[in-house]
Amino acid sequence: MQLEKFIEINPQIMMGKPVIKGTRITVELILEKLAAEDTIEDILAEHPRLKREHILAAFAFAANMLKGEKIIALAA
């Protein structure tokens, strides 16, 4: 998955936390909601701008971070 297509890190958006491109929805928020037992469908209903592929990108981003790989996507 090309994470840079879906995830961006920009110091001017949410203090540089990774977000879904074009939104202020952080990867952290998505993971917190899933940890709180929200389903993907719950998250999609609550945030209509999100798509399933955005949530899957958040999973992939988190997995890459845990591997120790650094992904730095700068705003264009």
Stockholm file with secondary structure:
# STOCKHOLM 1.0

chainA/1-76         MQLEKFIEINPQIMMGKPVIKGTRITVELILEKLAAEDTIEDILAEHPRLKREHILAAFAFAANMLKGEKIIALAA
#=GR chainA/1-76 SS CCGGGTEECCTTSGGGCCEETTSCCBHHHHHHHHHTTCCHHHHHHHCTTCCHHHHHHHHHHHHHHHTTCCCCCCCC
#=GC SS_cons        CCGGGTEECCTTSGGGCCEETTSCCBHHHHHHHHHTTCCHHHHHHHCTTCCHHHHHHHHHHHHHHHTTCCCCCCCC
//
